[in-house]
Amino acid sequence: MENKPTVSLIVAIAANHVIGKDNDLIWFLPKDLKYFKDTTAGHNVIMGRKNYFSIPEKYRPLPGRTNIVVTRQKDIIKDENVPVVSSLEEGIEMAIKSGDKEPFIIGGGQIYNYALANKLVDRMYITHIHNDFEGDTFFPHFKTENWKIVSEEHIKKDHRHEWDFTYAVYDRI
């Protein structure tokens, strides 16, 4: 029997569940940026339109990954190498059909909300930043009894990282 693909999401969240403000990241954590890049490398990354356009133009589309954008505005993305789909389910299906065994949902807030509410995610890679932030975009609260932590790594603040943070990987129970 062939292994079923694992649909994952990856996100960095503040202690108060903030993930962004004014369509931008709030914090700068170089180790977490590298973790995101290394974890998603070679995979499909599925995101909403606002999230796609929040990526600085020089990094867009994210290199080394197939970028899939979910939007109803079919002609908004001018890059023919960036597929546009009208639903998250369609994006996941496209990623799996391409042979990806672990496509990643990478945001933003509405996409995360929809993915969790509709149980589209099997695994979550969450960077928990141990600080509260002001923001306007939040990661949804999730029922911890539906998830088990399969790995955890604590990172202490240092000269390049202003806050302590923890990488946690959760699998759906």
C-alpha positions as CSV (number, residue, x, y, z in Angstrom):
1,M,0.0,0.0,0.0
2,E,1.3,3.4,-0.9
3,N,1.9,5.9,1.9
4,K,-0.8,8.5,2.1
5,P,0.5,12.1,1.7
6,T,0.7,14.2,4.9
7,V,-0.8,17.7,4.6
8,S,1.1,20.0,6.9
9,L,1.0,23.6,7.9
10,I,3.8,25.7,9.1
11,V,3.5,28.9,11.2
12,A,5.2,31.0,13.8
13,I,2.8,32.3,16.4
14,A,3.2,34.6,19.4
15,A,2.0,33.5,22.9
16,N,-1.2,35.5,22.2
17,H,-1.7,33.7,18.8
18,V,-0.7,36.8,16.8
19,I,0.9,35.9,13.4
20,G,1.1,39.2,11.7
21,K,0.3,42.9,11.5
22,D,-0.4,45.0,8.4
23,N,0.2,42.0,6.2
24,D,3.8,41.6,7.5
25,L,5.8,39.6,9.9
26,I,6.3,41.3,13.3
27,W,9.5,39.6,14.5
28,F,12.9,38.8,13.0
29,L,14.2,35.3,14.0
30,P,16.9,34.2,11.6
31,K,16.9,30.6,12.9
32,D,13.1,30.4,12.3
33,L,13.4,31.7,8.8
34,K,16.0,29.0,8.1
35,Y,13.8,26.4,9.7
36,F,10.9,27.4,7.5
37,K,13.1,27.3,4.4
38,D,14.7,23.9,5.2
39,T,11.3,22.4,6.3
40,T,9.5,23.4,3.1
41,A,12.3,23.0,0.6
42,G,11.3,20.8,-2.3
43,H,7.7,20.9,-1.4
44,N,4.5,22.7,-2.6
45,V,3.6,25.6,-0.5
46,I,0.0,26.7,-0.5
47,M,-1.0,30.2,0.5
48,G,-3.6,32.9,0.2
49,R,-3.3,35.9,-2.1
50,K,-2.5,38.4,0.7
51,N,0.2,36.1,2.1
52,Y,1.8,35.7,-1.4
53,F,1.9,39.4,-1.9
54,S,3.3,40.0,1.6
55,I,6.5,38.1,0.5
56,P,9.1,40.7,-0.6
57,E,9.1,40.7,-4.4
58,K,12.8,39.6,-4.6
59,Y,11.9,36.4,-2.8
60,R,8.7,35.7,-4.7
61,P,7.8,33.1,-5.6
62,L,9.6,31.3,-2.8
63,P,12.6,29.5,-4.5
64,G,13.0,25.8,-4.4
65,R,9.3,25.2,-3.9
66,T,6.2,25.1,-6.0
67,N,4.1,28.1,-4.9
68,I,0.3,27.7,-5.2
69,V,-1.9,30.7,-4.5
70,V,-5.5,30.3,-3.4
71,T,-7.7,33.2,-4.6
72,R,-10.9,33.9,-6.6
73,Q,-9.0,36.5,-8.6
74,K,-7.6,34.2,-11.3
75,D,-5.6,36.8,-13.2
76,I,-3.9,38.6,-10.2
77,I,-0.7,36.5,-10.3
78,K,1.3,37.4,-13.4
79,D,3.9,34.6,-13.0
80,E,3.0,31.5,-15.1
81,N,5.1,29.4,-12.8
82,V,2.7,30.1,-9.9
83,P,-0.5,28.1,-10.2
84,V,-3.7,29.9,-9.0
85,V,-6.5,27.8,-7.5
86,S,-9.9,28.8,-6.2
87,S,-9.9,26.6,-3.1
88,L,-7.6,25.2,-0.5
89,E,-8.8,21.7,-1.4
90,E,-7.9,22.3,-5.0
91,G,-4.4,23.5,-4.0
92,I,-3.8,20.4,-1.8
93,E,-5.1,18.1,-4.6
94,M,-2.8,19.8,-7.2
95,A,0.2,19.4,-4.8
96,I,-0.5,15.7,-4.1
97,K,-1.1,15.0,-7.8
98,S,2.4,16.5,-8.5
99,G,3.8,13.7,-6.3
100,D,4.4,15.8,-3.2
101,K,4.2,13.6,-0.1
102,E,4.0,16.6,2.3
103,P,2.5,19.8,0.9
104,F,2.6,22.8,3.2
105,I,-0.1,25.3,4.0
106,I,1.8,28.5,4.8
107,G,-0.9,31.1,5.6
108,G,-2.3,33.5,6.1
109,G,-4.8,33.7,8.9
110,Q,-8.0,32.9,6.9
111,I,-6.3,30.0,5.2
112,Y,-5.1,28.5,8.5
113,N,-8.6,29.0,10.0
114,Y,-10.2,27.2,7.0
115,A,-7.7,24.4,7.0
116,L,-8.1,23.6,10.7
117,A,-11.9,24.1,10.8
118,N,-12.3,21.7,7.9
119,K,-9.7,19.2,9.2
120,L,-7.5,19.4,6.1
121,V,-4.2,19.2,8.1
122,D,-2.5,16.1,9.4
123,R,0.6,17.8,10.9
124,M,1.5,21.2,12.2
125,Y,4.9,22.7,12.5
126,I,4.5,25.6,14.9
127,T,7.2,27.9,16.1
128,H,5.9,29.2,19.5
129,I,7.4,32.6,20.2
130,H,7.4,33.2,24.0
131,N,6.2,36.7,23.9
132,D,2.9,38.6,23.2
133,F,2.7,41.0,20.2
134,E,0.3,43.5,18.9
135,G,-1.2,42.4,15.6
136,D,-4.2,42.1,13.4
137,T,-3.9,38.5,12.1
138,F,-4.2,35.5,14.4
139,F,-3.6,31.8,14.3
140,P,-6.8,30.0,15.4
141,H,-6.9,28.3,18.8
142,F,-6.9,24.6,18.4
143,K,-8.0,21.8,20.7
144,T,-4.8,20.3,22.1
145,E,-6.6,17.0,22.8
146,N,-6.9,16.5,19.0
147,W,-3.1,16.8,18.6
148,K,0.0,15.1,20.0
149,I,3.4,16.8,20.1
150,V,5.9,14.5,18.3
151,S,9.0,16.7,18.6
152,E,10.0,19.9,20.4
153,E,13.1,22.0,20.5
154,H,13.6,25.0,22.7
155,I,15.7,27.9,21.5
156,K,17.0,30.6,24.0
157,K,17.2,34.2,23.0
158,D,20.6,35.4,22.0
159,H,22.3,38.3,20.2
160,R,20.4,37.5,17.0
161,H,17.1,36.5,18.5
162,E,15.2,38.8,20.8
163,W,12.9,36.2,22.3
164,D,12.9,32.6,23.4
165,F,11.0,30.3,21.1
166,T,10.1,26.6,20.6
167,Y,9.7,24.5,17.5
168,A,6.9,22.0,18.0
169,V,5.6,19.4,15.6
170,Y,2.0,18.2,16.2
171,D,0.3,15.2,14.6
172,R,-3.4,14.9,14.5
173,I,-4.7,12.1,16.8
